[in-house]
């Protein structure tokens, strides 16, 4: 493989407030992204300590083509999940990949805990530890504003931070990237909280010239035109993933009311078409992406609802912008029986402010609602009368989870697997291997794919797409397809390509993209990288009890 470079790794000791920068040519065999992140996690994790022990590492990584070509916009985070107790893997877009690239780091490894709440500011070779005690307890948007005001580094900036849920180490708390992107699943926010880490500011101004620029630019334009001008990615820009609501409902694959039903009678009211025509106000894109798949909706609310409680009626309103997609409409809409887009957006905003993973939060609330209906838990424990279709109670419950209001919400904040083991109701605790279910209840391909996937995600191997082909059931074919696709996605994620663009970046295109920047790559070499990464993931899982 004609691919020799020094992988630049920034190691940050939170407790000692010291850094090391290592040039790791040995990591070339893992390409980048999830490859080098898996290997770094494997090297530094402690399988004799619980996931939230401060000694456990957090690894961020980008790939060798990050931001050089269109839609290669993601950063991978690798860690030990406090939700499942094993491999944690999460991806986020926004500006972070470009900021890491511009700061000159391929990977960042965080370990140990700061003695007091802090945030880290990274700029090129400069790493500064800032006191975040005044920020602890503040909403995430406020943190972004404070850091932008206080940090004067030039270049491309990205800010990632946690909310109350992360501070309180809720097992499915997330990390917000910039404004509308997240490291969403498996509880990375709780690990930030365990390290007394409120935020990271990354700003880079380095430039990396490409030697054969005309050859590179020709390849860049070819990929750009496929992404921006063909139909290959058009659906992601137009309605985005909410386009799935009506087809999945028609197929009996739309989880509704804690999966008491697989169809939602009000699917039309919460469809992608309805959100687009009634609530959408704009579309955004991650840095380096021409598609614009981030759909922003809007709702209005009174500034001061307390005055209404005392019989006063005001006329002061604010308009709130909220990002939405299919997973959010499922988890915080149909799964809870909500049929009003405004109520769904309001609930999304509450989840956003508190810093919870939306999918896990919605599935946890779905279980709690059914458990209350069946008398497994009481209103004394839930504090509010949870009921399918009643969004006000869910708004309060989200706040209770994030702030760990009582013993019940402490247990619910550890996931539905844990909560159902404590209180009962396992039969309707909708998790797969400890991770709350995704919104694709399409059949065996989806269920098996999530169960055996390295991070128990529908994105590991796309099992739902096997179901949607509606072929006669063939177990051997399903297993073979799932395994092959997961290994292939290990390769794609080593480049940290947005998986929306997986059909754009076929093997031939990837090989040509490398060649245009002077790197010779073969199909066999890509195979070897993919299998090497998959083996690393399985070794990590084996260390945490996988048989």
N, C-alpha and C positions, 0 to 999 in steps of 0.2 A: 504494500500500500504506500503510494507516494504521498504520504500525509504526515509530515514531521513538523511539529510545532511544540512550543512549551505551553502547556495549559497553566494559566496563571490563577493560583488559588489564594484567596485572602482568608486567613484564619484569625478569628477574633475571640479572645478570652475575655468574657464579660466581667468576670470577678476581678481579675488582675488589671483589666483595662489595657491590655497589651495586644499587639497584632504581629503576625508573621505573614510574609508573602513568599510563597514557594512556586518555583517553576517546575511543573510536573510533566515532563515529556513521556513518562511511563503511562500516563492516562490517555495518550493518543488512541490506544487500542479500543477505548470506550467511546471515541468520537467526541462527545460533548453532551450537554443537556442531561437527560435521565441516565445516560451511561456513566458520565463522570460523577454525577450526584449519587447514584447507587453505590459506586465503588467507594466514594468518600464516606458515605453513611456506613457502609460495611466496615471500613477501617476504624471509624471513630465511635460507633455506637457502643453502649454498655448493656448487654443482655442480662446482666445481673441486677439491673436497677429498673424501677418503674419508668414509664414513658415521660412523666412530668418531673423526674429528677433533673435538677439543673445541669448535671453532667452530660445529659443526652444532647447530641448535636442537632442542629438545624442546618440543612445544606440548600443553597440556592445555586442554580446553574443555568447558563445559556449554551448555545451550540455554535459550531464553527461558521454557520451561515446566518446566524441571528442578525436581523435587520439589514443584511446585505441584499437579500432578495425579498420580494413581497410576501406578506402573510407568514413570515417566519418571525413571529412576534411574541412568543410565549417564554416565560421563565418557569422552570420546574422547582418545586420545593420538595425535599425528601426528609423524612423524619420518622420517629416511632410514634404511631397514633395513640393518643390517650383514649380514643373511642373504641378501637378494636384491639389494642394491645399488641400490634404488630406493624408491618410496613405501612407508612403513610406517604402518600404521593399526591401532589396537587399542582395545578397549573394556573397561571394568571397572565393576562395580557397587559394592556395599558402602555405606559412608557418605560416600564422597568427594564425590559430586555435592552432597549436602546440606551438607557442610562448605564446599565452594567457594561455594555459593549464600549460605550464612550469613556467609562472610567478605567477600562483596561483589565477588568477581571472576568474570567470565565466562570469562576465559582466563588462562593462565600460560605465559610463554615463558622457557625456560631456555637459556642459551648460555655458552660458554667453560667452562673447568675450574678448580675450586678448587685451590689450591696444595698442600693436604693433605686427607685424607679428612674429609668434613664431612656434617652433615645440616642441613636448613633447617626452621625453624619459622615458619609463616605464621599470623597471627591478625589478622583485620580488616586494618588498614593497617600492621601491624607485621610485619617480616620479620627474623628473627635467624639468623645462621650459627653453628652449633655444631661444636665439634671432635668428629669421629667416629673418631679414630685408635684409641681403646680398643674401638670397635665393629667395626672392620674385621676380617673373618675370623669374626665371630660369626654364629650361626644367626639366621634372620629372626625367629623367635618371641621370642628374647631381645631383639632390637632393639626390638620393640614394647613389651615390658615396661619396658625401660630408658627409652624416650621417655615412656611414660605416667607413669612415676615422676618423671621430671625436669621435664616441662613442666606448668605449672600454669594454662595458659590455660583460661578457661571456655568454655562453648558446646558445639557439636557438633564432635567430633574424628574425624579419619581419619588413619591412618598408612600410608604406602606405603614399601616398602623392598626391597632386593635381597639375594640370598644370595651364596655363593662364586662361582657361575657368572657373575653380573653383575660382581663384582669382577674376575674374570679375563677378562672381555669375551668370553665364549662367545657365538657369534653368534645363538643362540636362547635366551638367558637371559631370564627374565621379571621383572616387578615385582609383588610381592604387595600387595594392597589389603586393609587390615584383617587378617582371618584366612583367609577362604575365597574371596576374589575376586582376580582377576589381570588385569594387562595382559599377556596370554599370548603372542601370536604375534609373530614378526618381530624379536625381539631388543632390545626397549626396555631391558632390564636391562643389556646391554652398553654402551649409551650412558650410563646412570647411572655405570657403572664408569669409562668414559672421562672423565667429569667429576669423578671422586673424590666422587661423591654416593652416600651410603649410604641415605639416607631423606629423606622429606619429611613433616612433621607439619602438618596443616591443621586449624585450629580457628576456628570462627566463631560469633558471637553476635548478629549483626545481624538485625533484623526488617524485613520489607517488607510493610506492610499493603496489602490489596486493597480498592479503593474500593467496588465493588459486590459486597459479600460475599455477600448472599443469592443473587444470580444465579450467582456463582461456585460457592457451596457446592452448589447444586442440580445444577450440571454435574459437580462433583466426585463427588457421591453416585451419579449416573447411571453414570459410568465405573467407580467403585469396585464397584458392584453387578455390573456385567458381569464385572469381573476376579475378584471373590471369590465370587459366588453363581451364576454361570451355568456352563455346560460349556465356554465358550470357552477358558479357561486351566486347566481342571481337571487335564488330563493332566500339566501341568508340576508341579503340587503333588503328585499322587498318586505315580506312579512316576518322574516327571521324564523327562529324555531317555533314561535307560536302558531305557525302554519300547521303544526302537527295536531293541534287540539281536535279539530273536526274529524280528520282521518282516523286518529286513534280511537276517538269516541265511536265512530261508525264500525270499527273493527272489534269493539268490545275490549279495548286495551287502555282505557283512560281511568286510572285509579280514582275512586270517588268515595267519600265518607269513610276513610280508613279502610278502603278496599271492600266495604260492604257491597259495593257495586262496581262493575267495570265499565259502566256508562253513566254519563251525567246528563240529566234531563234538560239542564240549562246550558249545555255546551255552546250553543250559538251565542249566548250572552257573554261568554268569556273566551270566545274564539280569537285567533290572531286577527281575523278580519274586523271584528268588533273593536278590539283594542286599537287597531290601526286607524279606523275611521272615527272613533269617539275620543280616544285618549292620547294617541301618539302626537308628540310635538316636534321631535327631531330624531336624527340618527347620528351616531358617532362611530369612529373607528379607532383601533389601537394604532400606535405609532408604527408606520411602515406597512399599513394595510390599506388597500384601495377599496375594500368591499363596503365597510360601514354597516356592520351587523348588530351594533349596540342600539337597541330601540329604547327610547325614553318616553315615558308616559307622564301624565300630570293629573294632580287632584288638588282641590281647594279645602282648606280648613280654617276655622277661626283661630286667631292668635291666642286668645285667652278663654279657654273653656271653663275655667274656675268661676268666672263671673256669671256664666249661665246657671251654675249650680245654686247661686244666690238670687236667682230670679231676674238677673240683669241680662238684657239682650243687646249685644254689641253689633257693630257692622264692620269689624276689622278682620280681614281675611288674608291669608297668605297662600301662594301657589307653590306646590312642591313638585319638583322633577324627580322621577324614580325610574331606574332601569328595570326592564321586565323581559322575561323570556319564557319558553315553554315550561322549564323546570319550576320556575316560580309560580306560574299560573296553576300548575298541577299541585305543588306542595302547599301553597298558601291560598289556593282557590278550590279546585274540585275536591281535593283530599279532605278539605274542611267544610265542604258543602256551600262555599261562598259563590254567589252568582252575580255580584255587582263589581265591575271592574274598578270602580272608585274604592270600594272596600278592600279589594285585593291589593291595590297600589298602596293604600294606607298601611296595610299589614306588612307589605314588603318594606316600606319605609321604616317601620318599627324594628323589624328584624335587622335592617341595614344599620340603624343607629346603634343598636345594642351590640352588634357584632357577632351574630349567630350565623351558622350555615343555614340557608333558607330551606333546603331540602330536609335536612335532619330535624330542624325546628318544626316544620309542618307535619312531618310524619310522627314526631313525638307528641304533638298536640292532638293529632288524629287518634292515636292510641289512648291518650288521656281522656278524650271525649267519650270514646266507647267504653273505657273502663269505668267512667263515672256513670254512664247509662246503665251498665250492668251491675253496679253496686260494689265493684272491686275496690274502688277508692271513694272517698266522700268529698263533699263540697268544703268541709273543714280543711281538707288537705289541699284542694285546688284553689281555694280562696275566692274563686269566681265560678258561677254556674256555667261551665263549658257546655256548649250545645252546637251541633253542626248547623252552620249557616249564620251564626251570631258573631259578627266580627269584633264587637266591642270587648267581649270577654277574651277573645284571642289576643287582642292588643295588650290587655292587662297581663295575660299569661306569659306572653313573650318577655315582658319586662320582669316578671317573677322568675323566669328561667335564668335570664342574664344576671340578675342580682341575687340569685340563690335565696329566695325569700323564706323558705322553710325546708324541712327535711324532705318533703315530697318533691319540691322543685330541685333540690340538690340531686336527688336520685334521677329525676327526669332529665336533668342536665348531663347525666352520664350515659344517656342513650336509652332507647326503648328496650333493648335487650336486657340491660341492667335493671331498668324500672320494672319490667314484667317479671323478672326473677325475684324482685323484692316483694311486689304486691300481688302477683298473679296476672292472668290475662295474656299468657304467652301465645295463645292461639291467634291472637289478633295484634301481636307486636310485629309490625311490618319492617323487619330488618333482614338483611342477608349477610351472614357471617359478622354480625355486629354493626354493620353500616346500614343506616336507614335506606329503604328501597328507593330506586329512581322511578321516574314516571312512565316507564315503558313496560307495561304488564302484557307483553305480546306473546309469551309462550316459553317453551323449554329453552330455546336458544338464549333468550334474555336472562332467565333465571339461572341456568347453569353457567353462563358467561360471567355474570356478576359474582356468583359463588366462588368460582375458581380463579377469577381474575386477580392479578397481583395486589390491586388495591380495592377489590370488590366494587368496581364501577362499571356502568354500562359503556363507558368509553374505553375500557381495556381491550375489548375485542369485538364490540358492536354486535353482540348476540341477537339484539332485537331485529337487526336487518335480515338475519337468517329466517326468523319467524315471519317477517313481512313478505318474504318471497313466496310463502304459502305452498311450499313443496310438501310432498308426503314425508312424514316423520322418519328420519333415518338417524339413529343415535350415533353411529360411527361417523357419519358424515358431519354431524353437528360438532362432535368432539374434535375431529380433524380440522374443521374450518375455524373453530374458536382458537385452537392452539396456533395454527398458522397465522391467523390475523393478529393475535396478541404479540407474537414474535416480530411480525412486520411493524407493528406500532411501536415496539421498543426502538427500532431503527428510526422511524419518523420522529419519535420523541427525543432521540439523541440529537437530532437537528433542531428540536423544539418547534416543529412546524405546527401551526394551528390545525387541528384535525378537521376543521371545516374544509381545509384545502388539501385533504389527503388524496383526492382524485386529480388534483392539479399536479402534485408532486409524485408522479410515478417514478419507478426506478430509472428509466431512461432520462427523465428530466433532472433528477437528482445528480446522476453521473455527469450530465452535460453542464449543470450548474457548477459543480466542482471544477470541471475542466476549464470553464471560462475564467476561473480565478487561479489557474495554474496547478490544480491538484488532480492527479490521475486516480480514479476510483473505479473498481470493477463491481459487477453484480455479486460475485462470490465474496468479495470483501465486505460488502454491505450485509450479506447473510451472516458472515462471521461476527460482525459487530452486534447485530441483533441478538444472536444466540448467546454471545458473551454477556450482554446486558441482562437478558432473561435469566441466565444462570445466576448472576449476582443477586437479582431480586429474590430468586428462590432460596439462595443461601441465607439471605436476611430473614426471610419468613421461617425457614427451618430453625434459625437461632431463637425465634420467638414461639416455637411450639408446633410449626406446621409438620404434619406427618406425610 
